Amino acid sequence: MDAKEEIIRNYIHAYNSFDVKGMVRDLAPSVKFTNLSNGKVTLATEGLKAFEEQAMQAVVLFSQRKQTILSVSHTDDNTVEIGIDYHAILAVDLPNGLNKGDELSLSGKSIFTFNAENQITALKDVS
């Protein structure tokens, strides 16, 4: 496992543990985050502070959440794509009609882009 893969595995572990400080540990100050669902952008942030604020808001939405890495591929020297399975249980009712206790299960991928210092400069979640 190379350094980028280790950073990604640490990020996923922190995500699964609701550890926002661990999630942001290896993010660049200018990190860009994009979430795509069914080909549409559902969330985008720019900058470490915006990412951290969004991650803190997301923590309270779930009583459980787990990303499982299914595959890892290096698309170039700076980009690593992981295939993931995602499972979560809602802790609150959402305006879209999902309710507390509902289970979410999806498959998708996350694409991590790194700079020369092995900081994550971009993260794109696709489901």
C-alpha positions in Angstrom: 0.0 0.0 0.0 1.4 3.4 -0.9 1.1 6.7 1.0 -2.0 7.9 -0.9 -3.8 4.6 -0.3 -3.0 4.8 3.4 -4.3 8.4 3.6 -7.5 7.3 1.9 -7.9 4.4 4.2 -7.4 6.7 7.2 -10.0 9.1 5.8 -12.5 6.3 5.3 -11.8 5.0 8.9 -12.4 8.5 10.3 -15.6 8.9 8.2 -16.9 5.6 9.5 -16.0 6.7 13.1 -17.7 10.1 12.8 -14.3 11.7 13.4 -14.4 14.9 11.4 -10.9 16.0 12.7 -9.5 12.7 11.3 -11.3 13.3 8.0 -9.8 16.7 7.5 -6.3 15.8 8.7 -4.9 15.2 5.2 -7.0 17.7 3.3 -5.4 20.7 1.5 -6.6 24.2 2.6 -8.1 24.7 -0.8 -9.8 21.3 -1.0 -12.8 21.0 -3.4 -15.5 18.5 -2.6 -18.3 17.4 -5.0 -21.0 14.9 -4.5 -22.7 13.6 -7.6 -25.9 11.5 -7.5 -27.4 10.2 -10.7 -25.2 12.5 -12.7 -26.3 15.7 -10.8 -24.2 17.7 -8.3 -26.1 17.5 -5.0 -23.4 19.2 -2.9 -20.2 21.1 -3.5 -17.8 22.9 -1.1 -14.6 24.7 -1.6 -12.0 25.2 1.1 -11.1 23.3 4.2 -13.4 25.3 6.5 -16.4 24.7 4.2 -15.7 21.0 4.0 -15.3 20.7 7.8 -18.6 22.6 8.4 -20.4 20.4 6.0 -18.9 17.2 7.6 -20.0 18.4 11.1 -23.5 19.0 9.8 -23.6 15.5 8.2 -22.5 13.7 11.4 -25.8 14.4 13.1 -27.9 13.0 10.2 -26.8 9.4 10.8 -26.9 7.0 13.7 -24.6 4.6 11.7 -22.7 5.0 8.5 -20.0 2.9 6.9 -18.1 3.1 3.6 -16.4 -0.2 2.6 -13.6 0.0 0.0 -14.2 -2.5 -2.7 -11.4 -1.6 -5.1 -8.5 0.9 -5.5 -7.1 2.1 -8.8 -4.5 4.8 -9.5 -5.6 6.7 -12.6 -2.5 8.7 -12.7 0.3 9.9 -10.3 -2.0 12.3 -8.4 -5.4 10.6 -8.6 -6.8 7.5 -6.9 -10.3 6.1 -7.4 -11.9 3.8 -4.9 -15.0 1.7 -5.4 -17.2 1.8 -2.4 -20.3 0.2 -0.8 -22.1 2.6 1.5 -24.6 1.8 4.2 -26.2 4.2 6.7 -29.1 4.5 9.1 -30.7 7.9 9.5 -30.8 9.6 12.9 -33.3 12.2 11.8 -36.2 12.8 9.5 -35.2 14.5 6.2 -37.2 16.9 4.1 -37.0 14.5 1.1 -39.3 12.1 2.8 -36.7 9.7 4.3 -37.3 9.1 8.0 -35.3 8.4 11.2 -34.3 4.7 11.2 -34.5 4.4 7.4 -31.5 2.5 5.9 -29.5 3.8 2.9 -27.5 1.5 0.8 -25.6 2.5 -2.3 -22.6 1.7 -4.4 -20.4 4.2 -6.0 -16.9 5.6 -6.2 -14.8 8.3 -4.6 -12.1 10.0 -6.6 -9.2 11.6 -4.6 -6.8 14.0 -6.1 -3.5 14.8 -4.4 -0.8 17.5 -4.5 2.9 16.9 -4.3 2.7 17.0 -0.5 0.2 14.1 -0.5 -2.6 16.4 0.6 -6.1 15.8 -0.8 -6.9 18.7 -3.1 -10.1 17.3 -4.5 -12.6 14.7 -3.5 -15.5 13.6 -5.7 -18.1 11.1 -4.5 -20.2 9.6 -7.2 -23.3 7.4 -6.7 
